[in-house]
Amino acid sequence: MEVVESGRELRLQVGDNPATVKVISGIAECFGAELVPGKQYSIQGKQSYGIFCKSDSKLELNGTFKYRGQGDAPENKEHTKLHWFDII
């Protein structure tokens, strides 16, 4: 289980074997698309992924990752503020 605070990004790099990600709670997105809570997503192909969490989130990760870490994502925070402003 990976816990990611609001406004932070979970950074993953997948190796030769596919891995999976599932949002247990919270609001998270990958490449600008919101991930559906409870749905398992397969990630593969020696790619790097950034999962931005709009709220405190719990993510279930399965598989082997070449890199797995968290970082601040200030540019995503500003983009999220603009997006929420458009909805209001």
Backbone bond lengths (Angstrom), bond angles and torsions (degrees), N, CA, C in turn:
res aa  C-N    CA-C-N  psi(-1)  N-CA   C-N-CA  omega(-1)  CA-C   N-CA-C  phi
1 M - - - 1.454 - - 1.527 108.04 -
2 E 1.289 116.20 130.92 1.470 121.99 179.03 1.530 107.28 -114.69
3 V 1.320 117.13 126.14 1.464 122.25 177.21 1.523 107.51 -103.43
4 V 1.341 115.61 126.10 1.465 121.35 -178.55 1.525 108.08 -123.84
5 E 1.318 116.41 126.62 1.463 120.74 -179.82 1.522 111.07 -74.36
6 S 1.310 114.94 156.43 1.461 122.23 177.33 1.528 110.79 -54.33
7 G 1.330 116.28 134.09 1.456 121.24 177.68 1.514 114.69 85.32
8 R 1.324 116.98 2.22 1.473 120.34 178.93 1.528 109.91 -109.19
9 E 1.317 114.44 164.69 1.457 120.84 -176.86 1.529 109.58 -122.46
10 L 1.322 115.35 133.25 1.457 121.67 172.39 1.520 106.47 -89.96
11 R 1.317 116.78 122.66 1.468 121.59 -177.03 1.522 109.20 -109.10
12 L 1.325 114.67 125.52 1.458 121.11 -176.13 1.517 110.42 -127.73
13 Q 1.313 116.02 142.92 1.458 121.11 171.41 1.525 106.38 -128.54
14 V 1.334 114.82 123.59 1.453 121.59 -176.55 1.525 109.35 -94.27
15 G 1.318 116.26 141.84 1.459 121.35 178.54 1.520 111.56 -92.70
16 D 1.310 116.24 -138.48 1.463 122.16 -176.78 1.523 113.26 -71.98
17 N 1.314 117.37 -32.09 1.463 120.92 -176.21 1.522 111.03 -100.37
18 P 1.339 117.16 143.42 1.464 119.69 178.66 1.529 111.78 -65.70
19 A 1.307 115.22 157.50 1.460 122.64 177.54 1.527 107.24 -134.48
20 T 1.323 116.93 170.78 1.458 120.29 178.99 1.522 110.80 -129.95
21 V 1.333 113.70 153.30 1.462 122.69 177.29 1.523 107.27 -133.17
22 K 1.333 116.49 136.67 1.466 121.00 175.69 1.522 108.38 -139.68
23 V 1.332 116.45 132.11 1.464 121.72 175.94 1.527 107.59 -81.46
24 I 1.314 116.16 119.82 1.462 121.64 177.62 1.529 109.54 -87.06
25 S 1.326 116.60 -43.47 1.465 120.93 176.50 1.518 109.00 -152.97
26 G 1.319 115.86 156.05 1.459 121.24 179.25 1.519 112.47 99.07
27 I 1.332 115.00 -175.86 1.464 122.43 -179.91 1.521 107.63 -119.97
28 A 1.336 115.76 118.90 1.463 121.22 -178.26 1.522 109.19 -135.39
29 E 1.333 115.58 152.42 1.462 119.79 178.91 1.525 110.22 -138.90
30 C 1.322 114.36 154.66 1.457 121.73 177.43 1.522 107.60 -131.23
31 F 1.322 117.23 124.97 1.466 123.23 -176.76 1.532 111.42 53.35
32 G 1.344 117.02 36.63 1.455 122.10 176.17 1.515 115.29 84.25
33 A 1.328 118.02 -4.93 1.470 121.44 179.63 1.529 109.08 -103.24
34 E 1.334 115.48 128.25 1.460 119.47 -179.66 1.522 110.31 -68.13
35 L 1.323 116.18 135.90 1.459 121.69 178.10 1.525 109.07 -86.26
36 V 1.325 116.53 134.13 1.460 122.28 -178.12 1.533 108.91 -76.37
37 P 1.333 117.63 123.12 1.467 119.72 178.41 1.533 110.86 -58.75
38 G 1.325 115.98 136.27 1.457 121.29 178.60 1.519 114.74 87.89
39 K 1.328 117.59 -13.84 1.467 120.94 179.40 1.526 109.05 -90.72
40 Q 1.326 115.82 134.31 1.464 120.88 179.12 1.525 109.38 -90.06
41 Y 1.328 115.81 128.78 1.466 122.07 179.65 1.523 108.99 -110.38
42 S 1.329 115.63 130.75 1.456 120.96 176.53 1.522 108.59 -89.98
43 I 1.316 116.90 130.90 1.462 121.10 176.79 1.522 107.47 -124.03
44 Q 1.325 115.76 138.41 1.459 119.39 -173.51 1.516 111.53 -159.39
45 G 1.308 115.68 -177.95 1.454 121.12 170.70 1.511 116.22 86.70
46 K 1.333 118.04 31.26 1.467 120.52 177.84 1.528 111.58 51.39
47 Q 1.321 116.49 44.34 1.458 122.75 -177.71 1.522 110.84 -111.56
48 S 1.322 115.02 163.95 1.464 122.30 173.94 1.522 108.46 -107.18
49 Y 1.315 116.26 140.62 1.456 122.28 -178.44 1.521 109.00 -130.99
50 G 1.326 115.47 144.06 1.452 121.97 173.28 1.516 108.11 -121.37
51 I 1.311 117.39 121.31 1.461 121.75 178.69 1.520 107.06 -109.81
52 F 1.335 115.22 108.08 1.461 121.93 -178.29 1.521 109.06 -87.81
53 C 1.319 116.66 131.74 1.463 121.73 -178.95 1.525 109.80 -105.04
54 K 1.326 115.50 117.37 1.465 121.66 179.79 1.522 111.45 -79.21
55 S 1.322 116.35 -19.82 1.465 121.56 176.03 1.528 106.98 -140.02
56 D 1.321 116.89 167.83 1.464 119.08 175.21 1.525 107.65 -54.74
57 S 1.323 117.26 128.91 1.464 121.41 -172.06 1.519 111.83 -134.74
58 K 1.332 114.19 150.57 1.461 121.77 171.79 1.519 106.93 -116.21
59 L 1.335 115.94 127.92 1.456 121.94 -178.50 1.524 109.48 -123.30
60 E 1.314 115.24 138.53 1.460 120.72 175.64 1.522 107.91 -99.52
61 L 1.328 116.70 123.87 1.464 122.48 -179.45 1.518 109.03 -116.77
62 N 1.331 116.00 133.40 1.455 121.53 176.24 1.513 109.22 -131.52
63 G 1.318 116.46 141.16 1.454 120.95 -179.98 1.515 110.54 113.80
64 T 1.320 114.36 -174.32 1.459 121.17 -178.69 1.517 110.00 -107.89
65 F 1.315 116.02 132.15 1.459 121.58 -179.85 1.522 109.11 -117.42
66 K 1.337 116.34 137.41 1.462 120.64 175.15 1.526 109.33 -71.01
67 Y 1.329 115.69 -32.80 1.464 121.28 176.99 1.515 108.19 -143.55
68 R 1.336 115.00 140.34 1.466 121.54 178.64 1.519 106.52 -149.37
69 G 1.329 116.72 113.50 1.454 120.52 -178.92 1.515 111.41 -159.64
70 Q 1.318 115.82 175.84 1.459 121.43 179.64 1.512 109.67 -125.17
71 G 1.321 114.71 153.69 1.450 119.73 177.14 1.510 111.17 -155.03
72 D 1.320 115.01 164.38 1.456 120.26 174.94 1.520 108.85 -71.51
73 A 1.321 115.56 150.92 1.459 120.91 178.97 1.526 108.87 -137.05
74 P 1.357 117.72 69.09 1.468 120.48 -175.36 1.523 113.47 -60.18
75 E 1.335 117.50 -34.18 1.468 119.29 179.57 1.525 110.95 -66.34
76 N 1.325 117.72 -33.31 1.458 120.59 177.57 1.523 111.14 -71.86
77 K 1.331 117.42 -34.39 1.467 120.33 177.80 1.522 110.28 -60.71
78 E 1.325 117.04 -45.03 1.467 120.76 -179.86 1.523 110.81 -65.43
79 H 1.312 116.99 -40.13 1.464 121.00 178.50 1.522 110.43 -63.70
80 T 1.330 116.82 -39.96 1.458 121.04 178.60 1.522 110.61 -64.10
81 K 1.328 118.06 -41.27 1.469 120.79 177.69 1.524 110.38 -59.30
82 L 1.315 117.68 -43.57 1.465 120.92 178.85 1.517 110.80 -63.54
83 H 1.323 116.96 -43.12 1.458 121.41 -179.27 1.526 110.81 -61.68
84 W 1.331 117.44 -46.59 1.460 120.59 -179.70 1.526 110.93 -66.95
85 F 1.333 118.13 -33.23 1.454 121.25 177.82 1.530 110.38 -64.27
86 D 1.329 117.47 -38.55 1.465 121.50 179.00 1.522 112.05 -64.02
87 I 1.326 117.28 -30.72 1.461 120.86 -178.10 1.521 111.31 -74.60
88 I 1.326 116.74 -35.35 1.475 121.08 -174.69 1.494 111.99 -69.03
